[in-house]
Amino acid sequence: MNIKIIGNSLPNIPWQDRNKTDGLPVWRFDGNPILKRNPTKLAARVFNSAVVPWGDGFIGVFRADMNMQNPQLFLGRSDDGIKWEIEEGPICWYREDGTKSPLGNFAYDPRVIKIDDEYYIVWCCEFADMPSLGIGKTKDFKHFTRINNPFIPFNRNGVLFPKKINGNYQLLSRPSDSGHTPFGDIFISESPDMKYWGNHRLVMRSGSCLWESTKIGAGPVPIETTEGWLMIYHGVVTTCSGYVYSMGAALLDKDEPSKVLMRCKNYIFTPEEDYEVVGFVPNVAFPVAALTDADTGRIAIYYGAADTYTALAFTTVEELYEYMKENNELNHWDTDVIR
C-alpha cells in the first residue's frame, strides 16, 4: 500500500534531491545553515522556528535569542523558504480585549498551525516565572492575539494538530520541570473551544533505544496521511558530555492519536555536521516545522542546529514510511489508551 499525504499541493516547496547514501531516510540541505549567527541587530541566534506557506512564498515565527540572551518571537518572510528576512523587533502581542500583552523574559520554540482560516502559534512561555505553554492566533500575521494558556506549569513542546479530531482540538505536550528536564514523555490533551483542556492521555514514553532514552518531545505539526498521523519528534540521550538531540518518527492512529501504530526504533537523523555539533548548545538537531507537498509526497523539515542556527533537511513520506516499517518496534504502552 502506498502512503499519501492528505493536504495541499505545494509546488514551490524547498527541495534538494537525496545527496547521501548512509541509509537514513532524511538528508541535509547542501546550503545549511540557512540562518547563521547575528541575522539582525537584536538577534544573536535564530533557531527552533516555525514556517508555513503564505501567499506565493513563506512566513514564519522564529525563536530569536537576543543579544542580552533572552529568547523572543520574531516574524520572518521568504520567497523560497531558504533565504529569510527576519524583522528587526519582536512580535507585538495583544489580549483579546485589545490591551498589550508582553511575552515576558522568555518566549521560545514556537510552532505555527493553520486550522481552518486562522493560524495558531504555540510556544514555551513564562507562567508566574515558570515554563509553560502559550497560545496565540492571527489571520494576517500583522495582528497577534494571545488566548488562555492551556496548562499550568510545567510544560514544553506544545504542538496542535491541524484539524479537530472527534470534534475537539488536540494538543501534544511534554510535562517537564523548571530546568533542563532530565525526563519527558509525550502526552495529548483535547479541548472543544481552545480554552478548557482535559482528557489527558499518554502517547509515547521515552524509548528503550539509547538515542531517545532520556526524553522525547513532539516536533513539527503532525502530518495527516492515508495511514494515520505522521509525527516527527526529538529524542534525547544523556552522554558524558551532555545531551544529544536526534530526530525520530512514529505513526499515530487517525481517530485516536494517543495510539501509536508504528514507531521507528532507529533515529531518522542525528547531529553530525559542524553546525550541529558545535555551537551554543552542542549536538542538537531539533525539528520544529515541516512543509509538505501532497502531490509529490515531499517533506521539508526545519530544525534548530546546536541552538545556534536554522537548518533544513528533506525526505518523502514514502521513504520515511518504508524506513519506519523496516525498523518498527512498539513498546508495550504505545498501543493502549492510558489516561
C-alpha contacts under 8 A as a table, 3 or more apart, distances in Angstrom:
res1	aa1	res2	aa2	distance
2	N	318	E	7.07
3	I	225	T	6.73
3	I	226	T	5.82
3	I	227	E	6.28
3	I	317	V	7.07
3	I	318	E	6.06
3	I	321	Y	7.45
4	K	225	T	5.47
4	K	226	T	5.48
4	K	227	E	7.80
4	K	294	A	7.04
4	K	297	G	6.58
4	K	317	V	7.03
4	K	318	E	7.48
5	I	223	I	7.28
5	I	224	E	6.09
5	I	225	T	4.34
5	I	226	T	6.51
5	I	292	T	7.81
5	I	293	D	7.57
5	I	294	A	4.94
5	I	295	D	7.96
5	I	297	G	6.11
5	I	317	V	7.08
6	I	223	I	7.93
6	I	224	E	5.44
6	I	225	T	5.03
6	I	226	T	6.56
6	I	294	A	6.19
7	G	224	E	7.30
7	G	292	T	7.96
7	G	293	D	7.52
7	G	294	A	5.55
8	N	292	T	7.88
8	N	293	D	6.42
8	N	294	A	5.59
8	N	295	D	7.81
9	S	292	T	7.88
9	S	293	D	4.97
9	S	294	A	5.19
9	S	295	D	5.65
10	L	13	I	5.53
10	L	292	T	6.78
10	L	293	D	4.64
10	L	294	A	7.23
10	L	295	D	7.75
11	P	293	D	6.74
12	N	57	G	7.94
12	N	80	D	7.18
13	I	80	D	7.63
13	I	81	G	7.43
13	I	291	L	6.90
13	I	292	T	7.19
13	I	293	D	6.85
13	I	298	R	7.98
13	I	300	A	7.27
14	P	80	D	6.52
14	P	81	G	5.91
14	P	82	I	7.01
14	P	300	A	6.52
15	W	298	R	7.96
15	W	300	A	6.89
15	W	314	F	6.95
16	Q	19	N	7.94
16	Q	29	F	6.60
16	Q	314	F	7.23
18	R	27	W	6.41
18	R	314	F	7.94
19	N	27	W	6.88
19	N	28	R	7.77
20	K	27	W	6.75
21	T	24	L	7.74
24	L	27	W	7.53
24	L	268	I	5.77
24	L	269	F	6.97
24	L	323	Y	7.88
25	P	268	I	6.09
25	P	269	F	7.87
25	P	315	T	6.17
25	P	319	E	6.09
25	P	320	L	5.55
25	P	323	Y	6.67
26	V	268	I	6.17
26	V	269	F	6.12
26	V	313	A	6.53
26	V	314	F	5.52
26	V	315	T	4.94
26	V	320	L	7.71
27	W	269	F	7.71
27	W	313	A	5.44
27	W	314	F	5.41
27	W	315	T	6.73
28	R	32	N	7.47
28	R	312	L	6.30
28	R	313	A	4.31
28	R	314	F	6.40
29	F	32	N	5.63
29	F	311	A	7.67
29	F	312	L	5.62
29	F	313	A	5.43
29	F	314	F	7.25
31	G	34	I	6.54
32	N	35	L	7.94
32	N	310	T	7.90
32	N	311	A	5.38
32	N	312	L	6.56
33	P	36	K	6.19
33	P	275	Y	7.18
33	P	309	Y	6.08
33	P	310	T	5.73
33	P	311	A	4.57
33	P	312	L	7.27
34	I	82	I	6.04
34	I	83	K	6.72
34	I	84	W	7.96
34	I	309	Y	7.53
34	I	310	T	5.77
34	I	311	A	5.41
34	I	312	L	7.16
35	L	39	P	6.90
35	L	46	V	6.80
35	L	47	F	7.84
35	L	83	K	7.96
35	L	84	W	7.51
35	L	309	Y	5.64
35	L	310	T	4.98
35	L	311	A	7.00
36	K	39	P	6.40
36	K	45	R	7.10
36	K	46	V	7.47
36	K	308	T	7.40
36	K	309	Y	5.28
36	K	310	T	7.03
37	R	44	A	5.74
37	R	45	R	5.09
37	R	46	V	7.31
37	R	308	T	6.80
37	R	309	Y	6.75
38	N	41	K	6.81
38	N	42	L	7.73
38	N	43	A	5.57
38	N	44	A	4.23
38	N	45	R	5.77
38	N	46	V	7.98
39	P	43	A	6.31
39	P	44	A	6.94
39	P	45	R	7.15
39	P	46	V	7.43
39	P	86	I	7.35
40	T	43	A	5.19
40	T	44	A	7.37
40	T	86	I	6.96
40	T	87	E	7.73
40	T	88	E	6.17
41	K	44	A	7.78
41	K	88	E	6.95
42	L	66	M	5.40
42	L	67	N	5.76
42	L	88	E	6.83
42	L	89	G	7.29
43	A	46	V	6.86
43	A	64	A	5.52
43	A	65	D	5.69
43	A	66	M	4.24
43	A	67	N	5.82
44	A	64	A	7.26
44	A	65	D	5.89
44	A	66	M	5.40
44	A	67	N	5.35
44	A	69	Q	7.87
45	R	64	A	5.80
45	R	65	D	5.31
45	R	66	M	7.09
45	R	307	D	7.67
45	R	308	T	5.19
45	R	309	Y	6.46
46	V	49	S	7.59
46	V	62	F	6.62
46	V	63	R	5.60
46	V	64	A	4.48
46	V	65	D	6.33
46	V	308	T	6.42
46	V	309	Y	5.90
46	V	310	T	6.35
47	F	62	F	6.84
47	F	63	R	5.67
47	F	64	A	6.80
47	F	303	Y	7.21
47	F	304	G	4.62
47	F	305	A	7.01
47	F	307	D	6.15
47	F	308	T	6.08
47	F	309	Y	5.18
47	F	310	T	4.64
48	N	62	F	7.08
48	N	63	R	5.97
48	N	108	Y	7.82
48	N	109	D	5.24
48	N	110	P	7.28
48	N	286	F	6.64
48	N	287	P	7.12
48	N	288	V	5.81
48	N	302	Y	7.89
48	N	303	Y	5.92
48	N	304	G	4.45
48	N	307	D	7.47
48	N	310	T	6.92
49	S	60	G	7.20
49	S	61	V	6.06
49	S	62	F	4.36
49	S	63	R	5.42
49	S	109	D	6.13
49	S	110	P	5.94
49	S	111	R	7.04
49	S	288	V	6.06
49	S	289	A	6.98
49	S	302	Y	7.37
49	S	303	Y	7.32
49	S	304	G	7.26
49	S	310	T	7.58
50	A	60	G	5.35
50	A	61	V	5.31
50	A	62	F	6.16
50	A	110	P	6.03
50	A	111	R	5.05
50	A	112	V	5.70
50	A	288	V	6.03
50	A	289	A	5.02
50	A	302	Y	7.49
51	V	58	F	6.85
51	V	59	I	5.80
51	V	60	G	4.13
51	V	61	V	6.62
51	V	112	V	6.88
51	V	289	A	5.96
51	V	290	A	7.43
51	V	291	L	7.54
51	V	302	Y	7.71
52	V	58	F	5.74
52	V	59	I	5.66
52	V	60	G	6.11
52	V	112	V	7.09
52	V	291	L	6.79
53	P	56	D	7.69
53	P	57	G	6.03
53	P	58	F	4.35
53	P	59	I	6.26
53	P	291	L	7.76
54	W	57	G	5.35
54	W	58	F	4.62
54	W	59	I	5.69
55	G	58	F	7.09
56	D	79	D	7.11
57	G	77	R	7.83
57	G	78	S	5.95
57	G	79	D	4.38
57	G	80	D	6.00
57	G	81	G	7.06
58	F	77	R	5.93
58	F	78	S	5.19
58	F	79	D	6.14
58	F	80	D	7.01
58	F	81	G	5.87
59	I	75	L	7.46
59	I	76	G	5.75
59	I	77	R	4.52
59	I	78	S	6.26
60	G	75	L	5.85
60	G	76	G	5.10
60	G	77	R	6.36
60	G	112	V	7.73
61	V	73	L	6.28
61	V	74	F	5.72
61	V	75	L	4.86
61	V	76	G	6.33
61	V	110	P	6.69
61	V	111	R	7.63
61	V	112	V	7.18
62	F	73	L	5.49
62	F	74	F	5.07
62	F	75	L	6.05
62	F	76	G	6.80
62	F	109	D	7.84
62	F	110	P	7.01
63	R	71	P	6.35
63	R	72	Q	5.89
63	R	73	L	5.05
63	R	74	F	6.48
63	R	107	A	7.60
63	R	108	Y	5.29
63	R	109	D	5.92
63	R	110	P	6.84
64	A	71	P	5.38
64	A	72	Q	5.46
64	A	73	L	6.11
64	A	74	F	6.43
64	A	108	Y	7.77
65	D	68	M	7.91
65	D	69	Q	5.41
65	D	70	N	5.49
65	D	71	P	4.03
65	D	72	Q	6.41
66	M	69	Q	5.00
66	M	70	N	5.49
66	M	71	P	5.88
66	M	72	Q	7.23
67	N	70	N	7.52
70	N	105	N	6.22
70	N	106	F	5.97
71	P	105	N	7.41
71	P	106	F	5.34
71	P	107	A	5.61
71	P	108	Y	5.81
72	Q	90	P	6.30
72	Q	103	L	7.81
72	Q	105	N	7.80
72	Q	106	F	6.15
72	Q	107	A	4.78
72	Q	108	Y	6.05
73	L	90	P	5.54
73	L	91	I	6.03
73	L	107	A	6.23
73	L	108	Y	6.55
73	L	110	P	7.66
74	F	86	I	6.94
74	F	87	E	6.41
74	F	88	E	7.92
74	F	89	G	6.55
74	F	90	P	4.54
74	F	91	I	5.37
75	L	86	I	6.02
75	L	87	E	5.71
75	L	90	P	7.21
75	L	91	I	6.46
76	G	84	W	6.36
76	G	85	E	5.47
76	G	86	I	4.24
76	G	87	E	5.97
77	R	84	W	5.67
77	R	85	E	5.41
77	R	86	I	6.66
78	S	81	G	5.34
78	S	82	I	6.94
78	S	83	K	5.92
78	S	84	W	4.80
78	S	85	E	6.41
79	D	82	I	7.91
79	D	83	K	7.36
79	D	84	W	7.91
80	D	83	K	6.58
81	G	84	W	7.05
87	E	90	P	7.48
91	I	144	F	7.75
92	C	100	K	7.63
92	C	101	S	7.83
92	C	102	P	7.31
92	C	143	H	7.96
92	C	144	F	6.93
93	W	100	K	5.98
93	W	101	S	5.29
93	W	102	P	6.29
93	W	103	L	7.58
93	W	143	H	7.56
93	W	144	F	5.18
93	W	145	T	5.78
93	W	146	R	6.55
94	Y	97	D	7.78
94	Y	98	G	5.65
94	Y	99	T	5.42
94	Y	100	K	4.26
94	Y	101	S	4.81
94	Y	102	P	7.80
94	Y	144	F	6.26
94	Y	145	T	4.93
94	Y	146	R	6.03
95	R	98	G	5.33
95	R	99	T	5.42
95	R	100	K	6.10
95	R	101	S	5.72
95	R	145	T	5.55
95	R	146	R	5.20
95	R	147	I	6.91
96	E	99	T	7.49
96	E	145	T	6.12
96	E	146	R	6.69
96	E	147	I	6.93
101	S	146	R	7.40
103	L	106	F	6.88
103	L	107	A	6.32
103	L	125	C	7.00
103	L	126	E	7.49
104	G	107	A	7.28
104	G	125	C	7.71
104	G	126	E	6.54
105	N	126	E	7.39
106	F	124	C	7.82
106	F	125	C	5.89
106	F	126	E	6.22
107	A	123	W	6.60
107	A	124	C	5.68
107	A	125	C	4.83
107	A	126	E	7.29
108	Y	123	W	5.79
108	Y	124	C	5.35
108	Y	125	C	6.91
109	D	123	W	5.55
109	D	124	C	6.26
109	D	157	N	7.41
109	D	288	V	7.51
110	P	121	I	6.41
110	P	122	V	5.46
110	P	123	W	4.18
110	P	124	C	7.07
110	P	288	V	7.72
111	R	121	I	5.57
111	R	122	V	5.29
111	R	123	W	6.42
111	R	158	G	7.68
111	R	159	V	6.42
111	R	220	P	7.02
111	R	221	V	7.30
111	R	288	V	6.62
111	R	289	A	6.89
112	V	119	Y	6.51
112	V	120	Y	5.64
112	V	121	I	4.57
112	V	122	V	6.65
112	V	221	V	7.82
112	V	289	A	7.98
113	I	119	Y	5.49
113	I	120	Y	5.12
113	I	121	I	6.42
113	I	160	L	6.62
113	I	161	F	7.38
113	I	162	P	5.89
113	I	221	V	6.76
114	K	117	D	6.96
114	K	118	E	5.75
114	K	119	Y	4.35
114	K	120	Y	6.22
114	K	162	P	5.97
115	I	118	E	5.60
115	I	119	Y	6.27
115	I	120	Y	7.34
115	I	162	P	5.32
115	I	163	K	5.70
116	D	163	K	7.64
117	D	139	K	6.86
118	E	137	K	6.75
118	E	138	T	6.02
118	E	139	K	4.98
119	Y	137	K	5.50
119	Y	138	T	5.34
119	Y	139	K	5.97
120	Y	135	I	6.92
120	Y	136	G	5.69
120	Y	137	K	4.33
120	Y	138	T	6.61
121	I	135	I	5.63
121	I	136	G	5.15
121	I	137	K	5.87
122	V	133	L	6.79
122	V	134	G	5.63
122	V	135	I	4.60
122	V	136	G	6.63
122	V	158	G	6.04
122	V	159	V	6.58
122	V	160	L	7.58
123	W	133	L	5.68
123	W	134	G	5.32
123	W	135	I	6.65
123	W	156	R	7.81
123	W	157	N	7.35
123	W	158	G	6.57
124	C	131	P	6.44
124	C	132	S	5.63
124	C	133	L	4.64
124	C	134	G	6.00
124	C	155	N	7.75
124	C	156	R	5.71
124	C	157	N	7.03
124	C	158	G	7.50
125	C	130	M	7.97
125	C	131	P	5.67
125	C	132	S	5.37
125	C	133	L	5.47
125	C	134	G	5.56
126	E	129	D	5.17
126	E	130	M	5.23
126	E	131	P	4.95
126	E	132	S	5.97
126	E	133	L	7.84
127	F	130	M	5.05
127	F	131	P	6.07
127	F	132	S	5.89
127	F	152	I	7.42
127	F	153	P	6.68
130	M	153	P	6.13
130	M	154	F	6.80
130	M	178	S	6.27
131	P	153	P	5.80
131	P	154	F	5.52
131	P	155	N	6.25
131	P	156	R	7.14
131	P	177	D	7.76
131	P	178	S	6.36
132	S	149	N	7.83
132	S	151	F	6.89
132	S	152	I	6.41
132	S	153	P	4.70
132	S	154	F	5.23
132	S	155	N	4.67
132	S	156	R	6.07
133	L	149	N	6.02
133	L	150	P	6.67
133	L	151	F	6.73
133	L	153	P	7.89
133	L	155	N	6.25
133	L	156	R	6.15
133	L	157	N	7.88
133	L	158	G	6.47
134	G	146	R	7.76
134	G	147	I	7.82
134	G	148	N	7.35
134	G	149	N	4.92
134	G	150	P	7.13
135	I	146	R	6.11
135	I	147	I	5.80
135	I	148	N	6.74
135	I	149	N	5.99
135	I	150	P	7.47
136	G	144	F	6.74
136	G	145	T	5.34
136	G	146	R	4.09
136	G	147	I	5.43
137	K	144	F	5.80
137	K	145	T	5.34
137	K	146	R	6.50
137	K	147	I	7.63
138	T	141	F	5.69
138	T	142	K	7.42
138	T	143	H	6.00
138	T	144	F	5.00
138	T	145	T	6.43
139	K	142	K	7.94
139	K	143	H	7.53
140	D	143	H	6.59
141	F	144	F	6.81
147	I	195	K	7.85
148	N	194	M	7.99
148	N	195	K	6.18
149	N	152	I	7.59
149	N	195	K	7.95
150	P	194	M	7.64
150	P	195	K	6.69
150	P	196	Y	7.16
150	P	197	W	6.36
151	F	155	N	7.57
151	F	197	W	7.69
152	I	155	N	7.68
153	P	177	D	7.94
154	F	175	P	5.92
154	F	176	S	5.27
154	F	177	D	5.35
154	F	178	S	6.74
155	N	158	G	7.88
155	N	173	S	6.81
155	N	174	R	5.72
155	N	175	P	4.33
155	N	176	S	5.06
155	N	177	D	7.19
156	R	173	S	6.07
156	R	174	R	5.34
156	R	175	P	6.37
156	R	176	S	6.62
157	N	172	L	7.50
157	N	173	S	5.24
157	N	174	R	5.77
157	N	217	G	6.08
157	N	218	A	6.04
157	N	219	G	7.39
158	G	171	L	6.58
158	G	172	L	5.49
158	G	173	S	4.46
158	G	174	R	7.16
158	G	218	A	7.35
159	V	171	L	5.58
159	V	172	L	5.03
159	V	173	S	6.52
159	V	218	A	6.72
159	V	219	G	7.38
159	V	220	P	7.24
159	V	221	V	6.06
160	L	169	Y	7.44
160	L	170	Q	5.81
160	L	171	L	4.42
160	L	172	L	6.25
160	L	221	V	6.51
161	F	164	K	7.25
161	F	169	Y	7.14
161	F	170	Q	5.61
161	F	171	L	6.38
161	F	172	L	7.92
161	F	221	V	6.12
161	F	222	P	6.04
162	P	221	V	7.02
162	P	222	P	7.44
163	K	169	Y	6.86
164	K	167	G	5.47
164	K	168	N	4.90
164	K	169	Y	4.63
164	K	170	Q	6.65
165	I	168	N	5.41
165	I	169	Y	6.50
165	I	170	Q	6.96
165	I	255	D	6.51
166	N	255	D	7.15
167	G	192	P	6.87
168	N	190	E	5.93
168	N	191	S	5.31
168	N	192	P	4.67
168	N	193	D	7.60
169	Y	190	E	5.38
169	Y	191	S	5.15
169	Y	192	P	6.14
169	Y	193	D	7.42
169	Y	194	M	6.79
170	Q	188	I	6.72
170	Q	189	S	5.80
170	Q	190	E	4.55
170	Q	191	S	6.73
171	L	188	I	5.47
171	L	189	S	5.25
171	L	190	E	6.15
172	L	186	I	6.65
172	L	187	F	5.62
172	L	188	I	4.42
172	L	189	S	6.55
172	L	218	A	6.78
173	S	186	I	5.78
173	S	187	F	5.41
173	S	188	I	6.28
173	S	217	G	7.22
173	S	218	A	6.94
174	R	184	G	5.99
174	R	185	D	5.68
174	R	186	I	5.01
174	R	187	F	6.11
174	R	216	I	7.86
174	R	217	G	5.94
174	R	218	A	7.69
175	P	184	G	6.46
175	P	185	D	7.18
175	P	186	I	7.79
175	P	187	F	7.79
176	S	181	T	5.77
176	S	183	F	7.24
176	S	184	G	6.30
177	D	180	H	7.41
177	D	181	T	5.56
178	S	181	T	7.23
181	T	184	G	7.17
182	P	214	T	6.26
182	P	215	K	6.89
183	F	214	T	5.55
183	F	215	K	4.85
184	G	205	R	7.45
184	G	206	S	6.74
184	G	214	T	7.22
184	G	215	K	4.36
184	G	216	I	5.72
184	G	217	G	7.11
185	D	202	L	7.76
185	D	203	V	7.81
185	D	204	M	6.01
185	D	205	R	4.59
185	D	206	S	5.62
185	D	215	K	6.15
185	D	216	I	5.56
185	D	217	G	6.58
186	I	202	L	6.40
186	I	203	V	5.48
186	I	204	M	5.25
186	I	205	R	6.39
186	I	216	I	6.66
186	I	217	G	5.74
186	I	218	A	6.75
187	F	200	H	6.89
187	F	201	R	5.59
187	F	202	L	4.41
187	F	203	V	5.08
187	F	204	M	7.05
187	F	258	S	7.74
188	I	200	H	5.65
188	I	201	R	5.28
188	I	202	L	6.31
188	I	203	V	6.43
188	I	258	S	6.65
189	S	197	W	6.28
189	S	198	G	5.55
189	S	199	N	5.72
189	S	200	H	4.43
189	S	201	R	6.46
190	E	197	W	5.44
190	E	198	G	5.58
190	E	199	N	6.13
190	E	200	H	7.09
191	S	194	M	5.47
191	S	195	K	6.79
191	S	196	Y	5.63
191	S	197	W	4.65
191	S	198	G	6.50
192	P	195	K	7.70
192	P	196	Y	7.24
192	P	197	W	7.89
193	D	196	Y	6.66
194	M	197	W	7.24
199	N	339	R	7.20
200	H	339	R	6.03
201	R	258	S	6.47
201	R	337	V	6.73
201	R	338	I	5.47
201	R	339	R	4.53
202	L	205	R	7.68
202	L	258	S	6.34
202	L	337	V	7.10
202	L	338	I	5.46
202	L	339	R	6.53
203	V	257	P	7.50
203	V	258	S	4.46
203	V	259	K	6.40
203	V	260	V	7.00
203	V	334	D	6.62
203	V	337	V	7.88
203	V	338	I	7.92
204	M	258	S	7.91
204	M	260	V	7.53
204	M	333	W	7.51
204	M	334	D	5.84
205	R	215	K	7.83
205	R	216	I	7.34
205	R	333	W	7.90
205	R	334	D	7.83
206	S	212	E	5.88
206	S	213	S	5.48
206	S	214	T	6.40
206	S	215	K	5.06
206	S	216	I	5.47
206	S	235	G	7.56
207	G	210	L	7.48
207	G	212	E	5.41
207	G	213	S	5.15
207	G	215	K	7.96
207	G	331	N	7.63
208	S	212	E	7.35
208	S	213	S	5.84
209	C	212	E	5.98
209	C	213	S	5.93
209	C	265	K	6.62
209	C	266	N	7.69
210	L	213	S	4.91
210	L	237	V	6.20
211	W	235	G	6.30
211	W	236	V	5.88
211	W	237	V	4.99
211	W	244	V	7.78
211	W	245	Y	7.97
211	W	246	S	7.09
211	W	266	N	7.96
211	W	267	Y	7.06
212	E	215	K	5.98
212	E	216	I	6.30
212	E	234	H	7.81
212	E	235	G	4.11
212	E	236	V	4.63
212	E	237	V	5.43
212	E	246	S	7.82
213	S	235	G	7.42
213	S	236	V	6.42
213	S	237	V	5.45
213	S	238	T	7.88
214	T	235	G	7.58
214	T	236	V	5.40
214	T	237	V	5.05
214	T	238	T	6.27
215	K	235	G	5.95
215	K	236	V	5.32
215	K	237	V	7.31
216	I	233	Y	7.03
216	I	234	H	5.55
216	I	235	G	4.44
216	I	236	V	6.23
217	G	233	Y	5.74
217	G	234	H	5.45
217	G	235	G	6.79
218	A	231	M	7.31
218	A	232	I	6.83
218	A	233	Y	4.51
218	A	234	H	6.47
219	G	231	M	7.40
219	G	232	I	5.58
219	G	233	Y	4.37
219	G	234	H	6.27
219	G	286	F	7.52
219	G	287	P	5.19
219	G	288	V	4.80
219	G	289	A	6.99
220	P	231	M	7.41
220	P	232	I	6.32
220	P	233	Y	7.26
220	P	287	P	6.33
220	P	288	V	4.51
220	P	289	A	4.25
220	P	290	A	5.68
221	V	231	M	7.49
221	V	288	V	7.90
221	V	289	A	6.65
221	V	290	A	7.12
222	P	229	W	5.85
222	P	230	L	5.56
222	P	231	M	4.85
222	P	232	I	7.18
223	I	229	W	5.47
223	I	230	L	4.95
223	I	231	M	6.59
224	E	228	G	6.21
224	E	229	W	4.74
224	E	230	L	6.36
224	E	254	K	7.92
225	T	228	G	5.25
225	T	229	W	5.91
225	T	230	L	6.87
227	E	251	L	7.91
227	E	253	D	7.97
227	E	254	K	7.50
228	G	251	L	6.08
228	G	252	L	5.57
228	G	253	D	5.13
228	G	254	K	4.50
229	W	251	L	5.47
229	W	252	L	4.86
229	W	253	D	6.36
229	W	254	K	5.84
229	W	257	P	7.34
230	L	249	A	7.16
230	L	250	A	6.04
230	L	251	L	4.71
230	L	252	L	6.45
231	M	249	A	5.66
231	M	250	A	5.25
231	M	251	L	6.03
231	M	252	L	7.16
232	I	247	M	6.88
232	I	248	G	5.75
232	I	249	A	4.49
232	I	250	A	6.59
232	I	287	P	7.50
233	Y	247	M	5.69
233	Y	248	G	5.22
233	Y	249	A	6.03
233	Y	250	A	7.99
233	Y	287	P	6.81
234	H	245	Y	6.33
234	H	246	S	5.55
234	H	247	M	4.54
234	H	248	G	5.83
234	H	285	A	8.00
234	H	286	F	6.22
234	H	287	P	6.69
235	G	245	Y	5.73
235	G	246	S	5.38
235	G	247	M	6.04
235	G	248	G	6.51
236	V	243	Y	6.29
236	V	244	V	5.48
236	V	245	Y	4.69
236	V	246	S	6.43
237	V	243	Y	5.64
237	V	244	V	5.44
237	V	245	Y	6.98
238	T	241	S	7.92
238	T	242	G	5.64
238	T	243	Y	4.59
238	T	244	V	6.56
239	T	242	G	5.06
239	T	243	Y	5.98
239	T	244	V	7.28
243	Y	283	N	7.25
244	V	271	P	7.80
244	V	282	P	7.77
244	V	283	N	5.08
244	V	284	V	5.83
245	Y	270	T	7.07
245	Y	271	P	7.32
245	Y	283	N	6.38
245	Y	284	V	4.64
245	Y	285	A	5.51
245	Y	286	F	6.43
246	S	267	Y	6.45
246	S	268	I	7.72
246	S	269	F	5.88
246	S	270	T	4.44
246	S	271	P	6.57
246	S	284	V	6.85
246	S	285	A	5.52
246	S	286	F	6.88
247	M	267	Y	5.63
247	M	268	I	5.64
247	M	269	F	5.14
247	M	270	T	6.32
247	M	285	A	6.96
247	M	286	F	7.05
247	M	287	P	6.89
248	G	264	C	6.75
248	G	266	N	7.18
248	G	267	Y	4.81
248	G	268	I	5.37
248	G	269	F	7.22
249	A	263	R	6.35
249	A	264	C	5.82
249	A	267	Y	7.62
249	A	268	I	7.06
249	A	324	M	7.31
250	A	260	V	7.05
250	A	261	L	7.57
250	A	262	M	5.45
250	A	263	R	4.30
250	A	264	C	6.12
250	A	324	M	7.49
251	L	260	V	5.98
251	L	261	L	5.42
251	L	262	M	4.94
251	L	263	R	6.44
252	L	256	E	7.64
252	L	257	P	5.02
252	L	258	S	6.86
252	L	259	K	5.78
252	L	260	V	4.58
252	L	261	L	5.44
252	L	262	M	7.15
253	D	256	E	5.22
253	D	257	P	4.72
253	D	258	S	7.19
253	D	259	K	5.54
253	D	260	V	6.24
253	D	261	L	6.12
254	K	257	P	5.92
256	E	259	K	5.92
257	P	260	V	7.13
258	S	335	T	7.97
258	S	336	D	7.91
258	S	337	V	6.22
259	K	334	D	6.15
259	K	335	T	4.87
259	K	336	D	6.20
259	K	337	V	6.30
260	V	263	R	7.04
260	V	330	L	7.75
260	V	334	D	5.20
260	V	335	T	5.34
261	L	330	L	7.95
261	L	334	D	7.90
261	L	335	T	6.90
262	M	324	M	7.06
262	M	325	K	7.27
262	M	328	N	5.87
262	M	329	E	7.17
262	M	330	L	6.52
263	R	324	M	6.61
263	R	327	N	7.85
263	R	328	N	5.22
263	R	329	E	5.72
263	R	330	L	5.73
264	C	267	Y	7.11
264	C	323	Y	7.71
264	C	324	M	4.83
264	C	325	K	7.47
264	C	327	N	5.32
264	C	328	N	4.74
264	C	329	E	6.19
265	K	327	N	5.78
265	K	328	N	5.97
265	K	329	E	5.53
266	N	327	N	6.73
267	Y	270	T	6.84
269	F	285	A	7.84
270	T	284	V	7.93
270	T	285	A	6.36
271	P	276	E	5.19
271	P	277	V	6.00
271	P	283	N	5.56
271	P	284	V	5.93
271	P	285	A	5.51
271	P	305	A	7.88
272	E	276	E	6.24
272	E	277	V	6.21
272	E	283	N	7.74
273	E	276	E	5.32
273	E	277	V	6.26
274	D	277	V	5.23
274	D	278	V	5.60
275	Y	278	V	5.63
275	Y	279	G	6.77
275	Y	305	A	6.27
275	Y	306	A	6.63
275	Y	309	Y	7.23
276	E	279	G	7.19
276	E	282	P	6.69
276	E	283	N	5.59
276	E	284	V	5.74
276	E	285	A	6.35
276	E	305	A	4.59
276	E	306	A	4.81
277	V	282	P	4.72
277	V	283	N	4.06
277	V	284	V	6.60
277	V	305	A	7.78
277	V	306	A	6.07
278	V	281	V	7.32
278	V	282	P	4.86
278	V	283	N	6.79
278	V	306	A	6.23
279	G	282	P	5.22
279	G	305	A	7.98
279	G	306	A	4.99
279	G	307	D	6.72
279	G	308	T	5.79
280	F	306	A	6.08
280	F	307	D	5.68
280	F	308	T	5.78
281	V	284	V	6.94
281	V	306	A	4.91
281	V	307	D	5.33
281	V	308	T	7.45
282	P	306	A	4.81
282	P	307	D	7.51
283	N	305	A	7.77
283	N	306	A	5.73
284	V	304	G	7.20
284	V	305	A	5.45
284	V	306	A	4.56
284	V	307	D	6.85
285	A	303	Y	6.15
285	A	304	G	5.73
285	A	305	A	5.03
285	A	306	A	6.73
286	F	303	Y	5.03
286	F	304	G	4.91
286	F	305	A	6.65
287	P	301	I	6.72
287	P	302	Y	6.00
287	P	303	Y	4.12
287	P	304	G	6.47
288	V	301	I	7.57
288	V	302	Y	6.06
288	V	303	Y	5.61
288	V	304	G	7.51
289	A	301	I	5.81
289	A	302	Y	5.13
289	A	303	Y	7.04
290	A	299	I	6.38
290	A	300	A	5.40
290	A	301	I	4.42
290	A	302	Y	6.13
291	L	299	I	5.63
291	L	300	A	5.08
291	L	301	I	6.61
292	T	297	G	6.90
292	T	298	R	5.72
292	T	299	I	4.63
292	T	300	A	6.53
293	D	296	T	5.78
293	D	297	G	5.53
293	D	298	R	5.35
293	D	299	I	6.75
294	A	297	G	5.18
294	A	298	R	7.32
297	G	316	T	5.30
297	G	317	V	5.31
297	G	318	E	6.96
298	R	314	F	7.54
298	R	315	T	6.20
298	R	316	T	4.43
298	R	317	V	6.48
299	I	314	F	5.78
299	I	315	T	5.31
299	I	316	T	5.38
299	I	317	V	6.86
300	A	312	L	6.88
300	A	313	A	5.87
300	A	314	F	4.70
300	A	315	T	6.70
301	I	312	L	5.67
301	I	313	A	5.08
301	I	314	F	5.96
302	Y	310	T	7.02
302	Y	311	A	5.88
302	Y	312	L	4.74
302	Y	313	A	6.57
303	Y	310	T	5.98
303	Y	311	A	5.40
303	Y	312	L	6.19
303	Y	313	A	7.73
304	G	307	D	5.92
304	G	308	T	7.12
304	G	309	Y	5.85
304	G	310	T	4.90
304	G	311	A	6.17
305	A	308	T	5.92
305	A	309	Y	5.06
305	A	310	T	6.04
305	A	311	A	6.41
306	A	309	Y	6.74
315	T	319	E	6.90
315	T	320	L	6.77
316	T	319	E	5.32
316	T	320	L	6.13
317	V	320	L	5.23
317	V	321	Y	5.92
318	E	321	Y	5.14
318	E	322	E	6.15
319	E	322	E	5.26
319	E	323	Y	6.20
320	L	323	Y	5.15
320	L	324	M	6.16
321	Y	324	M	5.06
321	Y	325	K	6.20
322	E	325	K	5.06
322	E	326	E	6.25
323	Y	326	E	5.18
323	Y	327	N	6.24
324	M	327	N	5.13
324	M	328	N	5.44
325	K	328	N	5.14
330	L	334	D	6.22
330	L	335	T	7.87
331	N	334	D	5.44
332	H	335	T	6.99
332	H	336	D	8.00
333	W	336	D	5.58
333	W	338	I	7.85
